[in-house]
Amino acid sequence: MLSMGGVKPWTATMLERTPGLALSIFKASGVERKDLVIIHNQYGINCVTIDSALICKKMGIISTGITSSEFCKTIPQFWELS
């Protein structure tokens, strides 16, 4: 969804952390119930990733997520940060 040629990585990172952006992307994309949505993110915790999955569920769209389970093991869990 946010694969944009020429966009600096930190810009894409800031965009994928923007609450509500996924809905705008879905409206602009014309995704319909008959479509399959593939959601990809390195670790799956940014707003666009989560919102996309929730929008698909609400709209009855089949979706699948692709992430890096190995990378997920390297990031601290929320309870480890306190």
N, C-alpha and C positions, 0 to 999 in steps of 0.2 A: 504494500500500500504506500509506503513512504520511500520506495526505491526511486530516488530522483537523481538522475545524472547531474554531476557538477555541484551538488549541494554538499557543503562541508559537513563532516560527520557530526559535529557538535550541534549544527542547525537541525539536522534530522532528529537527534536525541532530544532537543528541546521541544520539537514538534510532537514527538510521540509521548511526551509527558504532559501534553495539553489536554485537560479535561474537556470533553464534549467534541473534540476534533473528529473522533471516529464517526459520529452521526453525520457530520458534514461530508465526510468522505463517502459514506454509504449513500447519502442522498445524491451526490454528484456522480457516483459510479453506475447507478441504475441497477444495482444488484436486486434480483428477484428471488422469490421462494424456490424456484426451480434450480437455482444456481448452487454451486459448491464454493465455499469461501475457505481458502487456506490462509491461516494466520501464522506468521513466522516472526519470532523475536528471539534474540540471544538467550534471554532469561525469563521473558513473559510477565514482567511485573509493571510495565508502563501502562499509562491510561489507555492509549490507543489499542493495545493488545487486549486488555481486559474488557474494555467497552465494546470492542469488535465482537468478542465472543458472546457478550450479553445481548448485543443487538441481534446477532444471528439467532440466538435462542428465542428472543422475543418475536422475531419475524418468522420463525419456523424454518430457517435456512440451515441446511447441513453445513457444518464447519469442522475443520480439523486444525489442530495446532502443531507446529513444529518448533522445537526448542532444543537447547543443548543441555542434556541432563548432566554431562560432565562439568560444564561451566556452572550450573546451578549448585553443584556440590562445593564450589570454591567461594561462593558469596555468603556472608554471614546471615544467619536467620534473624528475624526481627527480635526474638527473645534474647539473642546474644548481644544485642546492641545496647541494652539498658544497663 
